Amino acid sequence: MAILDSGGGGVSTATATENGGGEFVDLRRRKSRSDSNGVLCGSDNPPSDDVGAPADVRDRIDSVVNDDAQGTTANLAGDNEIRETGGGGRGGGGEGGRGNAETTYTYRPSVPAHRRARESPLSSDAIFKQSHAGLFNLCVVVLIAVNSRLIIENLMKYGWLIRTDFWFSSRSLRDWPLFMCCLSLSFFPLAAFTVEKLVLQKCISEPVVIFLHIIITMTEVLYPVYVTLSCDSAFLSGVTLMLLTCIVWLKLVSYAHTNYDIRTLANSADKANPEVSYYVSLKSLAYFMVAPTLCYQPSYPRSPCIRKGWVARQFAKLVIFTGFMGFIIEQYINPIVRNSKHPLKGDLLYAIERVLKLSVPNLYVWLCMFYCFFHLWLNILAELLCFGDREFYRDWWNAKSVGDYWRMWNMPVHKWMVRHIYFPCLRSKIPKTLAIIIAFLVSAVFHELCIAVPCRLFKLWAFIGIMFQVPLVFITNYLQERFGSTVGNMIFWFIFCIFGQPMCVLLYYHDLMNRKGSMS
């Protein structure tokens, strides 16, 4: 039987035998005799599904089984197949010879098409063992198409609703006290450095060092709060100042706490690490104050160079997504909030409807905020400073419980909490549950400062919302252990996207409007 011609002229069986095909015939005969002996002599190996097939078909079956086990379909025949059939010559050794061999032997009707038990790709046992990039791309395409239609419909129905007076107004130019306060925050790291320099020179004792750091950190928080409450500034200016204040405070605490621990290790008789030595450097402090981290250490892993083109692309994305976030706020969220009633003083069904209507645009803004700050801005800052550790977040969208979310979505704050709050509490023999409550208490205080101070409204909604996470941590942990990760992940998404954040937005807005109405 001749190999079929593939456009370039084939070779006959006789020619193939002359070019080395005799070796293939001998191999086929030996395999045929060994297979028949194995069956007739009553060996322990049962006959395979291919016993009834000819010897040359069984040879091809063995080749297909080996390739199938490796998950390869493009090389079903393989190079050995071509060499066995004498395809090394010019006439049949090219691509035509390879295609003829595959067509003649591999896809014959007598070759079994089903060899082992397999699951469907979407079955529960196999769905998480493969990539779903295509389905993700489909969801992105559908999401863009649906939301584009909604945006066009909204613009046709309501027109251009964007106003800038909420973010920037005529009084924004008079916010110079807040700007000067931002600049003056740099004096507090210098004061902390001076304290560390004095203790290094043995000029002050350890209790005095602790007292001075407490005074510095308390002043660093109270001074911007006083300036913000004293000035009738715009909301965005107040939020920016309070966020910067909280970041500097966390860095100062880490700087003081880390240096205290280094001094303790350096002065201890039995050092855990003999290479630990206490020293202070203004350069390392200055780098720490601008680096995208909240945990101080004398040196950090560094990247080799700055990718200027990459920085430009990331900055362009930052501008685009920031503009998109502002568009959603002004075009969707503000009209929904202005046309709503106080969620705790009106009809319950009406409040639920407002919260659900607000949840989708609020989710988009929250995701844009996360992407702009944690991915784009922090990576840009890290690239410019050659900061090597870029783990600013983990896959929090797969959080199986509320506790997993708080451990993964904001890694700089999480590392700070673990390093300076949680484990120090455990080392002080404080129970684990109480240590968790203390960590959430610190987080709740700073969330309240960042929102209540710029709004000049102390209703403690942000504080209550963060402290409400404590029972949710234990509830979702229990549900995860009892019913699996899917239930906990769905509860996490419901709490943060459907119920939690939209409710806080409505509460703060109406309380702020009521305060302005009573003042006027």
Secondary structure by P-SEA (a helix, b strand, c coil): ccccccccccccaaaaaaacaaaaaaaaaaaaaaaaaaaaacccccccccccccaaaaaaaaaaaaaaaaccccccccaaaaaaacccccccccaaaaaaaaaacccccccccccbbbbccccccccccccaaaaaaaaaaaaaaaaaaaaaaaaaacccccccccccccccccaaaaaaaaaaaaaaaaaaaaaaaaaaaccccaaaaaaaaaaaaaaacaaaaaaaaaccccaaaaaaaaaaaaaaaaaaaaaaaaaaaaaaaaaccccccccbbbbbbaaaaaaaaacccccccccccccccccaaaaaaaaaaaaaaaaaaaaaaaacaaaaaaaccccccccaaaaaaaaaaaaaaaaaaaaaaaaaccccaaaaaaaaaccccccccccccccccaaaaaacccaaaaaaaaaccaaaaaaacccaaaaaaaaaaaaaaaaaaacccccccccaaaaaaaaaaaaaaaaaaaaaacccaaaaaaaaaaacccccaaaaaaaaaaaaaaaaaaac
